[in-house]
Amino acid sequence: MDALPAGQQVPPTEHAEKDRRGRRLNLSCRLFFFGDDEFEGEGKTLDVSANGCRATSAVTVQPGMALKLSLFLPDHNWPLRVDRGIVRWVAGQEFGVEFTTIRMAQRERLRALVMKRR
C-alpha cells in the first residue's frame, strides 16, 4: 500500500473498525516509532490491544507506512518492542497501527496487560 500525499486523511475502514472490537485497554503511555529513511517520531498511545494500538503524535504518519515501535507500558521498566507495525488509518493527529510482526513473548506481555487491567 502506498502512502498518501501529505495532509490526506483516511478514516478507519469497516474491516479496521471490526478488528478494533476485540479486547482493548484505554491506556496512555509513551510511544516511539521508527520508519525508513531515518523517519522517527514520538507520541502516546490512546488504547492498546494484543494486535495493535491507537495513538496520537505531532509527527505525521501515512496509511500504509511500516514502523518499528517501542511502547513504554506501565508493567515493566523496559519498553515493549514491535518489530513491524502498519499504519492502517489516520485522522488528524490520531492513527491506528496493526502489529504485524511482534515476538510471541512481547504479544503475550501485551495480552496479559490488557486482560489484567480490564
N, C-alpha and C positions, 0 to 999 in steps of 0.2 A: 504494500500500500504506500503510495507516495504521500509525502507531507503536503498540506495545503498551503497556499500563499499566506504570508504573514497577515494576521488580523482576521482571517476567515475562521468562523466557528462552526463546529459540527456538534449538535446535541446528541445525547446518548441514543443509540438505536434501540428498537424494540428488543432485539437479542441481548444487547448490553443491559437493558433495564431488567430483563428476565433473570440474567445471571446475577444481578445485584440483589435479587430477592433472597439469596442464601444468607446464612448467619453472618451478620456484620456487627462490628463493635464501633460505636461512636468513640473516637479516640484522637486526641490532638497530640502529636509528637513530631519532633524534628525529622526532616527528611532531606537527604542529599541525593541528587541524581546526576548521572554522567552519561553522555552520549558520544557520538562520533565527532571527530574533528575538534577535540578539546571543549566540546559543549558541556557545561555543567550548571547546576543550579541548586538552590536551597529553598525549602518550603516547609509546610507542615501537613500532616495527614488530617483529614476530617473524619474518616472512618476507614476501617480495615476489615478484610476477611482473609481466609486462607488462600484465596485466589487473586486478590487484588486490593486496590485502595482507591479512595477518592482523596484528592489533595488540592492544595492551593499554593501558588507561588507567583512572585512578581516576574519570574523568568518565563517567557513564552515558550510553550511546547506546542507541537502539532500532532494531530491524529496520525497514527502510523509510525511515529518515532519509536525507536528501540532505545531503552535506557537501562543502565545498571543503577540499582537503588540501595541506599543504606537507611534503614528506619531505626530511630533511636527509641525503642519501646521501653515502657516502664518496668518490664520484668527482668531486665539484665543491665549490666554496666556496659556491655558492648552491643553494637548495632546488629540488627538482623539484615542479612545481605540477600539481595535478589539479583541473580546473575543476568537476567534479562526480563524486562517488562515492556509491554507495548502500550503506548498511549492510545486508548480506544475512543475517547471523546474529549472535547474541550468546550467550556462555556465560560467566557471571561477569563478570570484567573484560576478557575477550578478545572480539574481534569481527572479522568479516570485511567488507571493503569491496570492492565491484566498481567499477573505474574506468570510468564510463560516458561521460564527456566529458573527454578529455585531448588536448592538441595533439600532432600527429604527431611533432614533434621531441622532445617530452617522453617519449612512448611509446617512441621509438627509443632514447633515452638509457637508459631503464629496461631495455629488451630487451637492449641491449648489455652493461649491467652484469650482468644475470642470466646471459647466455651466457659472459661473460669470467670470472666468479667461480665457476662450477660446477665 
